[in-house]
Amino acid sequence: MRIGHQYNDRPLFLLPKITIAAVLMVVFLHYTWIMADIFNLLNTICRIDWSATEWSFRVTLDLFIVWAGMLTAYGYIKIKEHQIPEQRWFPGARAAALVVSAVVMGGYFWFELQLDKFTYNQLHAVVSILPILAFVVLRNASPVLRSSTSAVFCFIGQCSLETFILQFHGWLASDTKAILVVVPTTLWRPLNLAISTICFIWISHKVAGATNEITEYIVGTKKGGLPAPVTAPAEGPGRTSIDVVREVVEGPEGGMKGGIPESIPLMNQGKPEILENQVDERGTSSRLQEVVQDGNERRPSWPEVCSVTSAHFVSYLESRLTYSGWPRLLVH
C-alpha cells in the first residue's frame, strides 16, 4: 500500500490499488503452493515446521474484514470532507442505518445457527463483515453508547492472544473436541466447565503479564501509559508546548478539524482565520494566537485559556532554568 502513497488522496488511484492488493492477498493465501515453498525454506534454515494448509485456513477466516475496514475508514474521511452530516437528508439516513444495522445484527445470529460448522466456515470471511459494520453503526448511534465500555471485554482483550494459544493446552482436550476434565466425574459437567474456564482465564492473564515483562526485558520498551499532559515540553526541534496545546484544542494543522471528540466540543469548530504568532528572540511565543471569525475576535474557551496559560508558564520556567545553567525542565 505504500506504493504511490503520495497519490492516496485520489479515489481513482486508491480504490484500484486496494482492490489489486486484496486480489493478490487472496491468491497468495488460497494457492498454498507459494506459502509451502516459503515454509520449506524456513524449515531448512530455521527448522520451523509449519503447515501451509493450516495457515491458509486460519488466516482466510478473517481475510476480507481487513479490506472492509480500509474502505470504511476511507468512506468516513470522505463523509467528513464533503460535510455529509450537515445535509438535510442525513438524519433520515442515520435513522435508517440504525434500523438496518439492528436487523442485520439479529439476522446474522439467526443465519449462523442454521448452518453446520464446516459450511459456515466457507462463508465466514464474507458474512462476518455484516455484523462488524452493524456493530460499528450501533456503537456510534449516540454519545452515551460511544462513551460506554465493558470492563469484562477490556480485561479479555488484554490477554486475548494468550487465550487463543492456551486454549489448546489448558482448556480443550481431545484435539479441541472436548473440555479438559478437572472434576473427575461426569455428573458435574457444569461445575467442571466453570472451574476449568476460571483456571484457563487466570492462567491466560498471568501469561499475558509474563509476556509483557519478557518483551520489555528483551526489546527494552516500557509499557504504554497515559499520554503526557498537553503542557509537557514537546520532543524534537521546532515544536513547542504551545503547538501541542493547539493540536489538542483546535486539531492538527492541515488535518481534519477537532483534535477532541465531537461529543465534547471545547471550542467553536467554525472556519477560523488564524494569525501567526509573534516570536521573540528566544523562539518563545509572546502572545496567544488570535482567531478572527465573521469579522469578530473569537473569545477563547476556558479549556483553551487554561491549557495555553499553563503552557506559557512551562515555557517561561524552561527558558529561565536554561539561562541559569540548569538542565532542561521535564514536566510529566
Stockholm file with secondary structure:
# STOCKHOLM 1.0

chainA/1-332         MRIGHQYNDRPLFLLPKITIAAVLMVVFLHYTWIMADIFNLLNTICRIDWSATEWSFRVTLDLFIVWAGMLTAYGYIKIKEHQIPEQRWFPGARAAALVVSAVVMGGYFWFELQLDKFTYNQLHAVVSILPILAFVVLRNASPVLRSSTSAVFCFIGQCSLETFILQFHGWLASDTKAILVVVPTTLWRPLNLAISTICFIWISHKVAGATNEITEYIVGTKKGGLPAPVTAPAEGPGRTSIDVVREVVEGPEGGMKGGIPESIPLMNQGKPEILENQVDERGTSSRLQEVVQDGNERRPSWPEVCSVTSAHFVSYLESRLTYSGWPRLLVH
#=GR chainA/1-332 SS CCTTGGGTTCHHHHHHHHHHHHHHHHHHHHSHHHHHHHHHHHHHHHCCCCCHHHHHHHHHTTTTHHHHHHHHHHHHHHHHHTTGGGSTTHHHHHHHHHHHHHHHHHHHHHHHHTSCHHHHHHHHHHHTHHHHHHHHHHHTSSHHHHTCCCHHHHHHHHTHHHHHHHHHHHTEETTTTEECCCSSCSTTHHHHHHHHHHHHHHHHHHHHHHHHHHHHHHHCCCCCCSCCCTTSCCSSTTCCHHHHHHHHHHCCTTSCSCSSCTTSCCSCCSCCEECCCCBCTTSCBCSCCCEEETTEECCCCHHHHHHHHHHHHHHHHHHHHHHTTCCCCCCC
#=GC SS_cons         CCTTGGGTTCHHHHHHHHHHHHHHHHHHHHSHHHHHHHHHHHHHHHCCCCCHHHHHHHHHTTTTHHHHHHHHHHHHHHHHHTTGGGSTTHHHHHHHHHHHHHHHHHHHHHHHHTSCHHHHHHHHHHHTHHHHHHHHHHHTSSHHHHTCCCHHHHHHHHTHHHHHHHHHHHTEETTTTEECCCSSCSTTHHHHHHHHHHHHHHHHHHHHHHHHHHHHHHHCCCCCCSCCCTTSCCSSTTCCHHHHHHHHHHCCTTSCSCSSCTTSCCSCCSCCEECCCCBCTTSCBCSCCCEEETTEECCCCHHHHHHHHHHHHHHHHHHHHHHTTCCCCCCC
//
